[in-house]
Amino acid sequence: MSRLKTRIREFRKENNIQQAELAAAVGVRRETIVNLENGKYNPSLKLAMDIARYFGKTVEDVFSFEDEVE
């Protein structure tokens, strides 16, 4: 089984962007960004693309799958 891994927090810190600022820019609530960063929520394709575009990255730069060890 795979788990979605994101680099949202890393890119936010590099750009000095707050969760609320990113959330407003991509049209979601701050809690959605919190849940994405904590691996508790998988984004829709549109949201993933919007976040990647916001940072000037590809979806693959921001999101990846990590195999879980069982």
N, C-alpha and C positions, 0 to 999 in steps of 0.2 A: 504494500500500500504506500502511496506517495502523499507527502504533505507539502502544501504550498508554502514557499519561503519568499519573503519580500525584503526589499532593501529600502522601503519607503522611509523608515526612521533615519537610516544612514543618509539618504539624499536630502531629507528635511534638515538634518543637522548641518550638512555641508553648505546648505543655502540659507541657513538661519531662518527657517520657515516654521511657524507654529502649526499644530494640528488643525486648529480652527481655520487658519488661513488657507491651508491646502483643501480642507473640506469645502469651504465656500467657493474656491476656484473650480472644483470639480462637481459641485452641486449635491453634496451629501452632508450628513450631520457629522460633527466631530467624533462622535462615538463610533461611527463606521470606520474612520481612520484608525482609531484606537484598536478596534477589533481586527482590522487588517494587519496592523503592526504586531499584534499579539498572536497572529495565526488562528484567530477564532472565526474568521469570515473569509470566504472566497469571493472575490469581486466578479461582477458580470464582465463580459468582454469589453463592453463600452466603458465601464468604469476603469478597468485595467488600462485601456488605451488612453483615456483622458488623463490618468495619473502619469503615465509614461510621457505623454505629450507635454504635460505641465513641466516636467523636469528636463525635457529635451532628450529623452532616452527612448530606447525601444522597450516594448513590453518584456522582452527577454532580459533586458538589463535590470528591470525592476522586480520581476517575478520569476521564480524558478521552482521546480519540483525537487523535493529531497526524499529519497527512499527511506522509509522507516524500518528500523531493524526490529524484527519480531523475536 
